[in-house]
Amino acid sequence: MQQTSEITKVYMSLTDACVDELCESVTASCTLSSLILKNNSQTDASIPRLIKLMQDCPIMSELK
């Protein structure tokens, strides 16, 4: 059984420039089940990469 983890509150002022690196890190471990990115500075430009993250990590059940 694969262990899952959740980071509940991380305030990092993430921007579109950070999304690729964030997604690569999450994909490499694939143990994160919930990722909440509200209160950061991403725009609609980040959406395609975040969709790919959800597809690449089937254990990820929540992305806000």
C-alpha positions in Angstrom: 0.0 0.0 0.0 1.4 3.4 -1.0 1.7 6.0 1.7 0.1 9.4 0.9 0.9 12.8 2.4 -0.7 16.2 2.6 0.9 19.5 3.1 -1.9 21.7 4.5 -0.7 25.3 4.4 2.3 26.6 2.6 2.4 30.2 1.7 5.2 30.7 -0.8 3.9 33.3 -3.3 4.3 30.8 -6.1 4.1 32.2 -9.6 3.7 30.7 -13.1 7.5 30.5 -13.2 7.6 28.1 -10.3 4.9 25.7 -11.5 7.1 23.5 -13.7 9.6 22.8 -10.9 6.8 22.3 -8.4 5.1 19.8 -10.7 8.3 17.9 -11.4 9.0 17.6 -7.7 5.5 16.3 -6.9 5.6 13.9 -9.9 8.9 12.5 -8.8 7.5 11.4 -5.4 3.9 10.8 -6.4 2.9 10.6 -2.7 1.1 13.9 -2.4 -2.7 13.4 -2.5 -3.8 17.0 -2.0 -2.3 20.2 -3.3 -4.0 23.6 -2.5 -2.4 26.5 -4.4 -4.9 29.3 -3.6 -3.4 32.6 -2.3 -0.5 32.3 -4.7 0.2 34.1 -7.9 -0.5 31.6 -10.7 -2.4 32.6 -13.7 -4.4 30.6 -16.3 -1.0 29.9 -18.0 -0.3 27.3 -15.3 -3.4 25.3 -15.9 -2.1 22.9 -18.6 0.9 22.0 -16.5 -1.3 21.4 -13.4 -3.7 19.2 -15.5 -0.7 17.1 -16.6 0.3 16.8 -12.9 -3.1 15.3 -12.1 -2.7 12.9 -15.0 0.8 11.9 -14.1 0.0 11.3 -10.4 -3.1 9.2 -10.1 -2.9 9.3 -6.3 -3.5 13.1 -6.4 -7.2 13.4 -5.6 -7.4 17.2 -4.9 -5.9 20.2 -6.6 -7.3 23.6 -5.7 
